Amino acid sequence: MKKTALFIPLALLLLACNNSEKKESIKIGAFKVSETEKEQTPLQASIERGGLVYTDFCMQCHLANGKGVPGNFPPLAGSNWLKEKRTESIHGVKFGQKGEIEVNGVTYNGVMMPMGLSNEEIADVMNYVMNSWGNTQDKMVTETEVAKIEK
């Protein structure tokens, strides 16, 4: 009887541990990524972190769908600026953006203040926006690449 009393809690403990090993996926932007970073590629992990940065710092102006506000805040969704002006895009996130830019044939002349993000946060949010809403990139933005961009 004592052995059975010990066996049942031990079996339940082992089952609980086994259930904690199951890994689920979540969707961030256009990507389905694992909750466990060791299963993610470096780009997937960066995109996941970048989605959180985007929500905290960028979504207010560029909106959840990345389409921005016509005439005021340029779109990030399907943006030729992101695709064609990688360095300038990173510079704008790192140091802010002031003056005219043309995005998808429309001129914007506003101010984006610097957000005070770390180089890693900038790389992550750039990877998020450059891989969401129809945007794709061949080369991942890295913390080292961001660090090399000077004012």
N, C-alpha and C positions, 0 to 999 in steps of 0.2 A: 504494500500500500504506500509506503514511504517513497519507493522508487517511482511509482506512478505520479505521486504528488510532485516530485522533482522533475519528472520527464515533461509534464504538460507545460509548466512555465518555460522550461528550456526550449521546447518545440516552438512555443509562441514567440519567444525571443528570436530564435533563428528565422522564423517566418517574417517577423518584422524587419530584421536586418536584410533579408532577401528582398523584401518589397522596397526598401530604401535604395537598392541597387538599380531599380528601374529608372530609366531616364526618359523624360518627356521633352518634346520640342515646343518652342514658342515661335511666333511669327513677329519679326521686327521689320517694318517696311515691307519690301518685296521678298524678304528672305526668311526661310524657316531655319532656325538655328537651335542647337541643343542648349539646355540649361547648364550643362557641364562643359566648362571651357576646354578641358582636355580632349573633348570630342570635336571641337571646333578648329577650323583652320585659323591662322592668325587674322586673315581678313574678316572672317565671320565674327570673331571675338571683337575686333575693332568696330565693325558695323553695329554690333549689339550695344557696345558702350556708346558709340556715336549717336545712336537713336535716343539714348537718355540725355545726352548733351543737347541734341537738337530740340528735344521737348522742353528743356529748361531755358535755353538761350535763343533759339532761332524761330520756333514755331509761332511766336506772337506776331512776327512780321511776315514770314514766308509761308505761314499756315501749315496745318497738318498734312495737306496734300502736296506741299512744295510749290504751289502755283503762285504764291505771292499775292500782291494786291496791285492790279493794273494801274500804271501811272505813279505808284508810290514805292512798292517793294518788288524787285524783279523776281521772276519765277526761278526756282531751282529745278523744277520738273522739266525734263527735256531741254535743259539749258545749254546753248552753244557756248556760253561764257565759261562754264565749268569744263567743258570738253576741250575748248581751244585755248583757254587762258588759265592753265593749271596753277602756275606760279602766282599770277595775279589774284586768283581765287584764294589761295592759301594766305597770301599777303593781306587780303581784305579781311579774312577771319582773324588773323593774328594781330593786325594793327588798326583795323577799321578801314572803311571805304568812304571816300569823299569825292564828289565830282561826277561828271558824266561817264556812264558806261552804256554800251549797247548790248542788250540781251534779246536774242531771237528777233532782231530787227526793230526793237523798240528801245528808245533812249530813256534812261533813268538818270536823274540828277539829284541824288539824295545823299544822306549821311548815314553810315552804319558805324556806330561807336565800337571801339574794341571791347571785347567781352571779358578780358582778363583771364583767358583760358590758358592752360599749360600746353606745351608742345604736343603732349600725348592726347589731350582732349581735342586739340585742333585736328590732329591726324585722324582721330576717331570720327569726329563729326564730318570731316571731309570725305572719309571713306563711306560714311552713311549716305550723305547727299549725292555722292558720285556713283552710288549703286542703288539708288531709289528712284521711283517715278519715271522710269524709262531711261535713266542714266546708267551707263556702264563704263567701266575703266579697265584698262589692261594692266596697269601698274598701281599697286597699293601705295597710298600716302603713308609715309613713316614719320615717326618722331624725329629722326635724324634729318629727313628732308625738310621738315618744318623748321627745325633749329637753324638750318643754313640760310633761311630767308631773313634778310635784315631789312630794317626800316630804311 
